[in-house]
Amino acid sequence: MKKYNVAILGATGAVGKEMLKVLEERNFPLNELKLLASKRSAGEKIEFKGNKYVIEEATEKSFENIHVVLCAAENYISEALSPAAVKAGAVVVDNSSAFRLNENVPLVVPEVNYEDVKKHNGIIANPNCSTIIALTALSELNKYSKIKKMVVSTYQAVSGAGVNGIKELEQQIQDANQDKPVEIKTFQYQIAYNVIPQIGNFDDMGYSEEEMKLQNEGRKIFHNPDLKVNCTCVRVPVYRSHSESITIETEKEITPDKAKELLSKAQGVKLVDDLVNKKYPMPLDTTDQDLIYVGRIRKDISSENSLVLWCCGDQVRKGAATNAVQIAEVLVKENLL
Ligand SMILES: NC(=O)c1ccc[n+]([C@@H]2O[C@H](COP(=O)([O-])OP(=O)(O)OC[C@H]3O[C@@H](n4cnc5c(N)ncnc54)[C@H](OP(=O)(O)O)[C@@H]3O)[C@@H](O)[C@H]2O)c1
């Protein structure tokens, strides 16, 4: 079997480190591996499959002979380096939001719109983590009856803000427990023992950047430009796995029983819905694995053709690293490298 040279751009971050785990677990056909990060980390070593790899500073010249770049860095870094990687002949799978809405860039959740990978021109975008979790959960329902509208509230883990988010919650819990003043750097307010209804900057209508992603990206992935999404994104003091409360309005009715039947067979989904035995999705249960757990499925008693559900998923894995590696696997399978 052919093997591929892979570079991880942002290999020292929350998503980059997880990509290494996922490449190993899924046995990606890897030839050479290049680990890239900022100047700060250059020279440090990371272990992968028993070998030590030296981190290199990412520059425009880093991508010679690389087949796939898994980009796990901020927008401005991806904007600066992804075009150079494409010029060098690599395909970039980008976790940042820099190219997601560019019409020449497919935006892909393999369980939902696998075929879109084939339209790539060098860059394929990984959707926002909350979008991946919601759309993986909803894909089979959307196929059965088109979703017209979604009302969503998210409960997003601190690791969604990278390694700094994790450190901030750890430190604040320690300091608050000792009655010391807490230091606030990553989030707008103290996140320990709190919830913050702001992720990203607000627009003129009062929606945050994160809240608009679900509509903008959902329309592109579902190929439904009329999809309407009203979303509230909230940061919660959970280390890992985002949770979402979702109400959907569909063209024809989907009963709770039909939804359970569809979700029990849906790719990438685990139905966890047993109220008698208090079984429903929770972030502690979805952490460190790839399935999106869906439960609390019930009829929306305030509206017609409307269904309510609750889902949780590990946003560092399926919401980022695993989805990116899955896209790379599609590129291999479809001979697109
Ligand atoms: N965390 C999540 O749950 C999640 C989910 C979906 C999407 N994403 C997206 O994935 C990307 C990475 O997020 P993250 O959470 O992994 O962030 P992170 O933990 O803060 O890691 C950022 C990575 O970028 C590297 N970096 C910083 N400046 C750089 C530069 N000038 N040149 C090259 N590399 C540089 C860092 O290297 P150093 O260690 O050297 O600074 C680090 O490896 C972001 O676009 C984020 O929006 C994250």
Ligand as a Chemical Component Dictionary entry (heavy atoms), coordinates in Angstrom:
data_LIG
# 
_chem_comp.id                   LIG 
_chem_comp.type                 NON-POLYMER 
_chem_comp.pdbx_formal_charge   0 
_chem_comp.three_letter_code    LIG 
# 
loop_
_chem_comp_atom.comp_id 
_chem_comp_atom.atom_id 
_chem_comp_atom.alt_atom_id 
_chem_comp_atom.type_symbol 
_chem_comp_atom.charge 
_chem_comp_atom.model_Cartn_x 
_chem_comp_atom.model_Cartn_y 
_chem_comp_atom.model_Cartn_z 
_chem_comp_atom.pdbx_ordinal 
LIG N1  N1  N 0  -9.422  22.974 20.591 1  
LIG C1  C1  C 0  -10.501 22.574 19.933 2  
LIG O1  O1  O 0  -11.375 21.903 20.485 3  
LIG C2  C2  C 0  -10.679 22.925 18.476 4  
LIG C3  C3  C 0  -11.761 22.347 17.807 5  
LIG C4  C4  C 0  -11.961 22.638 16.451 6  
LIG C5  C5  C 0  -11.094 23.488 15.806 7  
LIG N2  N2  N 1  -10.042 24.054 16.493 8  
LIG C6  C6  C 0  -9.142  24.928 15.738 9  
LIG O2  O2  O 0  -7.904  24.225 15.595 10 
LIG C7  C7  C 0  -6.823  25.160 15.598 11 
LIG C8  C8  C 0  -5.855  24.788 16.713 12 
LIG O3  O3  O 0  -6.513  24.881 17.954 13 
LIG P1  P1  P 0  -5.912  24.333 19.325 14 
LIG O4  O4  O 0  -7.044  24.325 20.244 15 
LIG O5  O5  O -1 -5.126  23.100 19.098 16 
LIG O6  O6  O 0  -4.919  25.541 19.713 17 
LIG P2  P2  P 0  -3.656  25.529 20.672 18 
LIG O7  O7  O 0  -3.754  24.416 21.663 19 
LIG O8  O8  O 0  -3.526  26.910 21.169 20 
LIG O9  O9  O 0  -2.435  25.206 19.685 21 
LIG C9  C9  C 0  -2.003  26.124 18.699 22 
LIG C10 C10 C 0  -0.876  25.516 17.875 23 
LIG O10 O10 O 0  -0.480  26.494 16.900 24 
LIG C11 C11 C 0  0.931   26.647 16.971 25 
LIG N3  N3  N 0  1.389   27.969 16.583 26 
LIG C12 C12 C 0  1.215   29.141 17.254 27 
LIG N4  N4  N 0  1.842   30.153 16.587 28 
LIG C13 C13 C 0  2.404   29.594 15.495 29 
LIG C14 C14 C 0  3.193   30.094 14.409 30 
LIG N5  N5  N 0  3.494   31.387 14.326 31 
LIG N6  N6  N 0  3.614   29.228 13.451 32 
LIG C15 C15 C 0  3.295   27.912 13.536 33 
LIG N7  N7  N 0  2.566   27.359 14.525 34 
LIG C16 C16 C 0  2.113   28.187 15.483 35 
LIG C17 C17 C 0  1.249   26.384 18.432 36 
LIG O11 O11 O 0  2.633   26.129 18.553 37 
LIG P3  P3  P 0  3.469   26.609 19.865 38 
LIG O12 O12 O 0  3.241   25.547 20.895 39 
LIG O13 O13 O 0  4.867   26.641 19.352 40 
LIG O14 O14 O 0  2.936   27.958 20.259 41 
LIG C18 C18 C 0  0.360   25.177 18.704 42 
LIG O15 O15 O 0  0.963   24.018 18.186 43 
LIG C19 C19 C 0  -7.464  26.548 15.752 44 
LIG O16 O16 O 0  -7.681  27.116 14.481 45 
LIG C20 C20 C 0  -8.789  26.250 16.421 46 
LIG O17 O17 O 0  -9.764  27.220 16.167 47 
LIG C21 C21 C 0  -9.819  23.777 17.806 48 
# 
loop_
_chem_comp_bond.comp_id 
_chem_comp_bond.atom_id_1 
_chem_comp_bond.atom_id_2 
_chem_comp_bond.value_order 
_chem_comp_bond.pdbx_ordinal 
LIG N1  C1  SING 1  
LIG C1  O1  DOUB 2  
LIG C1  C2  SING 3  
LIG C2  C3  SING 4  
LIG C2  C21 DOUB 5  
LIG C3  C4  DOUB 6  
LIG C4  C5  SING 7  
LIG C5  N2  DOUB 8  
LIG N2  C6  SING 9  
LIG N2  C21 SING 10 
LIG C6  O2  SING 11 
LIG C6  C20 SING 12 
LIG O2  C7  SING 13 
LIG C7  C8  SING 14 
LIG C7  C19 SING 15 
LIG C8  O3  SING 16 
LIG O3  P1  SING 17 
LIG P1  O4  DOUB 18 
LIG P1  O5  SING 19 
LIG P1  O6  SING 20 
LIG O6  P2  SING 21 
LIG P2  O7  DOUB 22 
LIG P2  O8  SING 23 
LIG P2  O9  SING 24 
LIG O9  C9  SING 25 
LIG C9  C10 SING 26 
LIG C10 O10 SING 27 
LIG C10 C18 SING 28 
LIG O10 C11 SING 29 
LIG C11 N3  SING 30 
LIG C11 C17 SING 31 
LIG N3  C12 SING 32 
LIG N3  C16 SING 33 
LIG C12 N4  DOUB 34 
LIG N4  C13 SING 35 
LIG C13 C14 SING 36 
LIG C13 C16 DOUB 37 
LIG C14 N5  SING 38 
LIG C14 N6  DOUB 39 
LIG N6  C15 SING 40 
LIG C15 N7  DOUB 41 
LIG N7  C16 SING 42 
LIG C17 O11 SING 43 
LIG C17 C18 SING 44 
LIG O11 P3  SING 45 
LIG P3  O12 DOUB 46 
LIG P3  O13 SING 47 
LIG P3  O14 SING 48 
LIG C18 O15 SING 49 
LIG C19 O16 SING 50 
LIG C19 C20 SING 51 
LIG C20 O17 SING 52 
# 
